[in-house]
Structures are given as C-alpha cells and as structure tokens.
Amino acid sequence: MVRSDFRKWEAVKANVESDTVGFPLIRGSVWTGKNLSFIVSIDSLSLCSCFLLRDAEKPESCVREATARMGSTSAVNLEDVPSVNLMTELLRRLKCSTKPDKRVILIGPPGSGKGTQSPFIKDEYCLCHLATGDMLRAAVAAKTPLGLKAKETMDKGELVSDDLVVGIIDEAMKKPSCQKGFILDGFPRTIMQAQKLDEMLEKRGAKIDKVLNFAIDDAILEERITGRWIHPSSGRTYHTKFAPPKVPGVDDVTGEPLIQRKDDTAAVLKSRLETFHKQTEPVIDYYSKKGIVANLHAEKPPKDVMGEVEKVLSS
C-alpha cells in the first residue's frame, strides 16, 4: 500500500489524465501543501516522482489507483523518499518535456566508443538504453512470458530467435522511461534483424530516426580494447590511457570497483571484428538507403565525438 499522511495536505479538485512530459500518470493522484501541488506518478520501478500543477483532487484516489497500477504489494512511502530525489526527478522530467522523441541505433565495432557516448545520449535526450543481452537476462529472471520462452531456448543450447528479441524490445518500449524514445546498442546485427525491428516499429506507428555509425580503423581498436575498464551496474566506461578513473580501478561516481571484460583481448577482438565486418556492416548499408545514417569519426577523442553526436541528434 502506498501511504502518506493526508492530514498534511489540503485536497482540491482535478481531472488529470496525463502529465506534462508524456509519462503515464495515475489519474487523480494530486494533493497540495502550503506552496506547491504535487502529482504522484508511479513508474515501472515503483518509484514516485512529483509534478507541479495548479489543480488537485482527493489524494485518497492516489492510493487506490497507484496500488492497482503497481500490481503488487510493493510499498512506496512518499514520506521516506528524500525531497532532493523527488525534486531532482521533477526537474529532469520538466527538462525532458522539451525534448523531441528519438529512436536511435548505435552501430560500431567493439571499442569504437558506443559505451562511452550512450550515457550522454541517454541523459541529454531522455532516452532509455536498450541492451538486448541485459534485457534477455532480465526477462528470464522476471519469468515473463517472453523470458520463459527465451530460457527454454537457451536451456536447449539454441540461439534466441530474432522474433523473440524484437518482442522483448517491444515490451521494453512500454516502460515510462522509454516514452521519449530509446537507444539500441548491440541490435540489430543483421539485415534480417533490422527488417524485423522496422516491422515492429511500423505497427506502433514509429520508426528509427537515426543510426549513429561509429566508424574507426581496426588498427586503432586494439589499444582501446585492452585498456578498457567498465562499471557493471551503470555501464560507465574508462580507459587506462584515454579516460582513466580518478582512482585506478574505481568508479568515479559510486566508488565501486571496475571490471575488465574477459573478451577484451587482442585475440578475441580479431574474431569479433571479422564477425562485425561480415554481418553488421551490411546493416549500415541497409539504413543508409533510408537516409538516416550519420557517420561519426570515432577515432577522435570522446569529447569531439560527443560534439558530433550532439550536432547530429539536434538537427
């Protein structure tokens, strides 16, 4: 049950169906204090965020509808959520309200800088980051219908079908965090996957807006790959030479340890590059014919590449 001390609030009338940012909103979940009115919006992680509005309705309806929408007994007590967190989320969503919807694909060989740029793109344009490997593991762990199908396939030692992966992407797009669009990293890797992705988006009345091609010579990649370190939970990437953390082996933001992927070796890189050139480069040609590919000079320093990304996505 979502709880709050309603005696602290004065209920006023409202008839609200969606917030100003386009995120799903729990109807009639507004109450006011001395200076501000708040709408409580429950996102897919069962967290609460607030929106400034003029009108409000009886707050008790928030309890009923929030609990129903969450579909579980997970409790979120607004009184226990730090005000700075609520207001930070408010400011973030107000900022996002001015951003156009975007659906972006990142394509490039390993070490080309996709992982470095994706957090910036995600935050700057209010997009969700869809990594198909992570989504598959999450769906399996959550035992969703698609996750159960994926587990059955993987237990047999078979590859998960393109249709199943596209289905999981389709499900992920329903999350509030994906309402402004998404970044796809690691998919599609073949023309067949690209076609299936386009078919799914067309049914939704959507399309891929831009494909960022991180173009770089193979010879530059070995030094990049072997010196790469990663913060697992956030996806932040570092490099011992080009972008070192403030403290060696430690994430700048959380202070948690960094890891090096097992496949970040010269031998594995050679095999992965062969696969990329054979399977994924044709995907670039596929989207080039649609006129939506932007070629980035991925050999440049990250700040310069970021400038190119910003210019492309702001146009």
Secondary structure, 3 states (H helix, E strand, C coil): CCECCHHHCECCCCCCCECCCCCECCCCCEEECCCCEEEEEECCCCCEEEEECCCCCCCHHHHHHHHHHHCCCCCCEHHHCCHHHHHHHHHHHHHHCCCCCEEEEEECCCCCCHHHHHHHHHHHHCCEEEEHHHHHHHHHHHCCHHHHHHHHHHHCCCCCCHHHHHHHHHHHCCCHHHCCEEEEECCCCCHHHHHHHHHHHHHCCCCCCEEEEEECCHHHHHHHHHCEEECCCCCCEEECCCECCCECCECCCCCCECECCCCCCHHHHHHHHHHHHHHHHHHHHHHHCCCCEEEEECCCCHHHHHHHHHHHHHC
